[in-house]
Amino acid sequence: MFPLFPLQTVLVPGAALGLRVFETRYLDLVRDCGRSGTGFGICLILDGDEAGAPAAPAAVGTEARIEDFGSTEDGLLMLRVRGGRRFHVRQTQTRSNGLIVADVEWCEPDPDDELRPEHGLLGNVLQQAIEQAGGEFAKVPPSRFDDAAWVGWRLAELLPLSNLQRQMLLQENDPHARLDRLLALMP
């Protein structure tokens, strides 16, 4: 069973996310992942809250792998995680400590397809966004901007989208259809 960490945000493959961990069930999850070298699932909360009673997670989520950790001034555990594989939740259980665990089916990895001509604008938009924002993607090789899946995930990460729009993109298995959806969202 795969542990889930439902949040009011969507983690997409390749994206980094900072988490403050303070509930016992999630501290235990982080300890177990650290010992076993495994990740956990992040799913958008469809009903409920991040803290307290277990929330209802979306059926499609992303594996989170811990890249770094530390603590805040007030002693809370801080994690930096990176999105990995996408998964589909088949069934969930709630453990006695409130942790939701799931039987998951891993989604197929995105194919290494080139950006199609009709999506060229999206590659340019992404290049401009990264040039303005800088950050970890500022030094990626130019060839990445021709990778349909990579362009789609970076735009899903960087554009000012709602959680439901990001979730819709996360649930799309075809990188070209994902880019079509992104084009439709562009002003």
C-alpha positions in Angstrom: 0.0 0.0 0.0 1.3 3.4 -1.0 1.0 6.3 1.5 -0.8 9.4 0.4 -0.3 13.0 1.5 -3.4 14.9 0.3 -2.9 18.6 -0.3 -4.6 21.7 -1.6 -2.2 21.7 -4.4 -1.2 19.6 -7.4 2.3 18.3 -7.8 3.3 17.6 -11.5 6.1 15.4 -12.6 9.5 17.1 -12.4 8.2 20.0 -10.2 9.6 20.8 -6.8 7.4 21.5 -3.8 8.2 22.6 -0.2 6.2 21.0 2.6 5.8 21.8 6.3 5.2 18.5 8.2 3.8 18.6 11.7 1.0 16.0 12.0 2.2 12.7 13.6 0.8 10.6 10.7 2.9 12.5 8.2 6.0 12.6 10.4 5.7 8.8 10.6 5.3 8.7 6.8 8.5 10.7 6.2 10.4 8.5 8.7 9.2 5.4 6.9 10.1 6.8 3.5 13.5 7.8 4.7 14.2 4.3 6.1 13.0 2.5 3.0 14.2 5.0 0.4 10.7 5.2 -1.2 8.4 8.1 -2.0 4.8 8.8 -1.2 1.8 10.1 -3.2 0.6 13.7 -3.3 -3.1 14.0 -4.4 -5.3 17.1 -4.7 -7.8 17.3 -1.9 -11.3 17.1 -3.4 -13.1 17.2 0.0 -11.7 18.1 3.4 -8.7 19.9 4.8 -5.0 19.4 4.9 -4.9 19.0 8.7 -7.3 17.0 10.9 -9.7 14.4 9.7 -8.5 12.4 6.6 -9.4 14.3 3.4 -10.9 12.8 0.1 -8.0 12.7 -2.4 -8.3 12.9 -6.2 -7.9 9.6 -8.0 -4.8 10.7 -9.9 -1.7 11.9 -8.1 2.1 12.1 -8.4 4.8 10.3 -6.5 6.9 12.7 -4.3 10.5 11.9 -3.7 12.3 13.6 -0.8 15.2 15.7 -2.1 16.1 17.7 1.1 14.8 18.3 4.6 15.4 20.6 7.5 13.5 22.4 10.2 11.9 25.8 10.6 12.6 28.2 13.5 9.6 26.9 15.3 10.8 23.3 15.0 8.6 22.0 12.2 10.0 19.6 9.7 10.5 21.1 6.2 10.8 18.9 3.1 11.6 19.6 -0.5 10.1 17.0 -2.7 10.2 16.4 -6.4 7.3 15.0 -8.5 8.0 11.7 -10.1 5.7 9.1 -11.7 1.9 9.7 -11.9 -0.4 7.1 -10.5 -4.1 6.2 -10.4 -5.7 5.3 -7.1 -7.6 2.0 -7.3 -8.7 1.8 -3.6 -7.8 3.6 -0.4 -7.8 2.7 3.3 -7.4 4.9 6.3 -5.1 3.6 9.0 -5.8 4.1 12.7 -3.5 7.1 12.8 -5.5 8.8 10.0 -2.9 8.1 7.2 -4.5 7.3 3.9 -2.8 4.5 2.0 -3.8 3.3 -1.5 -3.5 0.5 -3.9 -2.2 2.4 -7.0 -1.7 1.7 -10.6 1.3 3.5 -12.1 0.6 5.5 -15.3 2.7 4.9 -18.4 5.6 7.3 -18.6 5.2 10.0 -21.2 6.7 9.2 -24.6 9.8 11.1 -25.8 7.8 13.0 -28.5 8.9 16.2 -30.1 6.9 19.4 -29.8 4.5 19.6 -32.7 4.3 22.7 -34.9 0.9 23.7 -33.5 2.4 23.7 -30.0 5.5 25.8 -30.9 4.0 28.9 -29.3 3.9 27.0 -25.9 7.7 26.3 -26.2 8.3 30.0 -26.7 6.0 31.0 -23.8 7.9 28.6 -21.6 11.3 29.9 -22.6 10.2 33.4 -21.9 8.7 32.4 -18.5 11.9 30.7 -17.5 14.1 33.6 -18.7 12.0 36.0 -16.5 11.7 33.7 -13.5 15.2 32.2 -13.5 15.4 29.4 -11.0 16.4 25.8 -11.4 15.3 25.6 -15.1 17.3 28.6 -16.2 20.2 26.5 -17.5 18.4 23.6 -19.2 19.7 22.7 -22.6 17.7 24.2 -25.5 16.6 20.7 -26.6 14.3 20.4 -23.6 12.1 23.1 -25.2 11.4 20.6 -28.0 10.2 17.8 -25.6 6.4 17.8 -25.6 6.0 16.2 -22.2 8.6 18.4 -20.5 7.2 21.6 -22.0 3.7 20.6 -20.9 4.7 19.8 -17.3 6.8 22.9 -16.9 3.9 25.1 -18.1 1.5 23.2 -15.8 3.9 24.0 -13.0 4.7 27.7 -13.8 1.5 29.2 -15.3 -1.1 30.8 -13.0 -3.6 27.9 -13.2 -6.2 26.8 -10.7 -5.7 23.5 -8.8 -8.6 22.0 -10.8 -6.9 23.1 -14.1 -3.6 21.5 -13.0 -5.5 18.4 -11.9 -7.1 18.2 -15.4 -3.6 18.4 -17.0 -2.3 15.7 -14.5 -5.0 13.3 -15.5 -4.3 13.7 -19.2 -2.1 10.8 -20.4 -1.2 12.1 -23.9 1.4 14.9 -23.8 0.0 16.4 -27.1 -3.6 16.5 -25.7 -2.1 18.1 -22.6 -0.5 20.8 -24.7 -3.9 21.2 -26.6 -5.5 21.8 -23.2 -2.8 24.3 -22.2 -3.3 26.2 -25.5 -7.0 26.4 -24.8 -6.2 27.9 -21.3 -3.9 30.6 -22.8 -5.4 34.1 -22.9 
